[in-house]
Amino acid sequence: QVQLVESGGGLVQPGGSLRLSCAASRIIFSIRTMAWYRQAPGKQRDMVAYKTSDGRTNYADSVKGRFTISRDNAKNTVYLEMNSLKPEDTAVYYCNQFPSLPDTWGQGTQVTVSS
């Protein structure tokens, strides 16, 4: 079964930065489109960004110009660089394929943006 382990979250002030990591195992990582998602309290889980195996990217409008997704196929890891963070970015962040695989979510990593 696919395993996804997210890390790198934390508490940061508005305008700050964080870098999230997601290590994947038991999948042929290099051929997958990998994505980051987030879920704020009381809201549905939404796609934040994805990156295809050939390097194309797509971002939610709310994070364009502030977040950057990258991947290291040799390490089976996908990253999310988050800059100029806003309180509305507060959520639990998850990685998964895009479209997501059902029943394959990791534990996520909490990002809290607050002064």
N, C-alpha and C positions, 0 to 999 in steps of 0.2 A: 504494500500500500504506500502511496505517495506520502512523504513527510515534509512538512514545511515548518521552519523554525524562524520566527521573526525576533529581532533584537534592535536595540538602539534608541528606544523611546525614552521619554523623561519629561521633566518639568522645565520649561523654558519661557523666558519673558517675551512679550510681543516684540517682533523685529529680529528675534534670534534665529538660530539655525540648528538643525539636527540632521544626522545621517542614519537612516534605517538600513538594516541588512536582513536578508532572508535567504537562509540556506535550504536548498531542496535536495531530497534524496529519493531514490527509487523511481526516478523518471528520466527519460532521455531529454535532459534539460535543454541541450543546444538547439533542438528543433521546435521548442515550445515558444509561444508568445506568453511572456510573463507579465504580470500586472500587480499593481498595488491597489488595495481597496481601503476604505475606512468606514467606520460606523460610529456615529455620535450617539449619545444617550437618547433613546426614544425615536431614533431615526433608522431608516433602512441602510444597508451597506451599499456603498456606491463605489464605482471604479474611479480611481484617482489618476492613474497613468498606466500605460502598457508599452512594452517594447517587443517587437517581433524578432524572430531569429535572424532576419536580414537587416536589423537595425532601425526599422521604422518605429517612430514613437507617436503616441497620442496622449493628450492630457485633457482632464476636465477643465472647463473654462475657469473655474474658481482657483486653479493652481498654476495656470499658464504663466510662464515668465518667472515663477518662484520656485517650482519643483523641477528636479531633473531625475529621470530614471536611467539607470545604467545596469549592465550585467557583465558578469565574468563567467563565461561558459566553462572555463577550466576549473573553476571553483564551485560550479553549480549554484551561484549566488546572484541575487538581484538586489540592487540598492535603490534607495530613494533619498536624494539630497534635497532638503527642505530649507529654504531661505525666506527671509522676511515673513516669518510666521505670524499668524493672526489668531486671536482667541477662537475664531470660528474653525480653525484647523484642529481644535481639540477633538480627539476621537481615539478609538482603538484602530490601529493600522494592521492590515493583513496583506499577505501576498498569496497569489494563486495563479493558475493559468488564466488566459483570457480567450474565450469565455471560461468562467470558473468551473472547476471540477466540483461536483456536489460531494458533500461529506468528506472534504479534504482540507478543511480549514485548520490552520495552526491555532496557537493560543493568542496570537496577535501581540502587539506591543503598544502600550498606552503612550500617547502624546498629549501633554497638557500645556496649553499656552496661556499663561496668566502672569500678571504682575503682582 
